[in-house]
Amino acid sequence: SPSQFFKRTRSLKPLSLSLSLSLSLSFSNSQSIMVEPANTVGIPLNHAALLRDELDIVIPTIRNLDFLEMWRPFLQPYHLIIVQDGDPSKTIAVPEGFDYELYNRNDINRILGPKASCISFKDSACRCFGYMVSKKKYIFTIDDDCFVAKDPSGKAVNALEQHIKNLLCPSSPLFFNTLYDPYREGADFVRGYPFSLREGVSTAVSHGLWLNIPDYDAPTQLVKPKERNTRYVDAVMTIPKGTLFPMCGMNLAFDRELIGPAMYFGLMGDGQPIGRYDDMWAGWCVKVICDHLGLGVKTGLPYIYHSKASNPFVNLKKEYKGIFWQEDIIPFFQSAKLSKEAVTVQQCYIELSKMVKEKLSAIDPYFDKLADAMVTWIEAWDELNPATKA
């Protein structure tokens, strides 16, 4: 059970002083491997799936979800929330046997009314509507061009299972462990790690990686059109407090109860001057809030196989303003300080929205609009997720 797993993972860690760790640590291995999607035919359905009643899978899409056939052994036990982008009159086919609900733009407008303006159109940022309507504690989100990866031994990687393990283990953002995740089996805290910090903090986000097509920006795509990621690093680490990271939304899980209201992928796509910064915007906001509230963010395992390279010229049109703007946006987030009065994710996010309006609107009027959308998002979230009174 999840509770047994959590107890087993954390047992006696503050007291363990094993010095044999460095002799056999598989998680620190890095290997170049032959990259191709795994064959999952014949793998039995995971009926004992962890958190099957506590986790929703959110998938943004414009096409039939044939890719789920490969994921069936791992994902079929869970409930899917499919957010259909683009033409709402188009019928999206979902393989038999999956439990799902599907929302298109008409549904979003009906459910949110005027507040639907905060949900991006013709952009994968529409996925965050799925976060809003979910009633589960955990969310796993994956893109429809992501297949099951192989590990170096050739075994199919159950990405969701690894995300759950990451989320159920503490994080260590306050002091970096040079053997990476000290809570992982076969690892521990190294000599010199303060005992007072070994309890760790709750993990809010598990950020997974990808084999094959790298998650590059358009300029890098253009100069490295044939580059593929064949490097499998068997490691998970906590991103240190005060350090930002470029979050990728194609293979991501998070604790919705801990950080859900901050997982807003911004106002991107159709009608906006910028695209392909949706997940990164959310990641910057989330990291600032996690640091403020004492929560952890992990990155590394699990890997998925990213099958399709998007057009770099189309991407450049979407990204080019962001490439300039990020040189101001990132210092803004690096210096953002939230008040002691901000003790909930919603309060933190509203404070950030005010800072965006005050500090970033001088770059472009778009940020004024984005700041307003951030407030609308929180209002819509609270309407669909009213606080329960004790």
Secondary structure, DSSP 8 states (H G I E B T S, - for coil): -HHHHHHHHHTTGGG---S-GGGS-GGG-EEE--------TT----TT-TTTTTEEEEEEESS--TTHHHHHHHHTTSEEEEEE-S-TTS-----TT-EEEEE-HHHHHHHHGGGGGGS-BSSGGGGHHHHHH--SSEEEEE-TTEE--B-TTS-B--HHHHHHHHHHS-B-TTS--TTS-TTSTT----TT--GGGTT-B-EEEEEEEEEES----HHHHHH-TT--B-EEE--EEE--TT------TTEEEEEHHHHGGG----S-BTTSS--S-HHHHHHHHHHHHHHHHT-EEEEEEEEEEE-----HHHHHHHHHHHHHHHHHHHHHHHH----TT--SHHHHHHHHHHHHHHHTTTT-THHHHHHHHHHHHHHHHHHHS-----
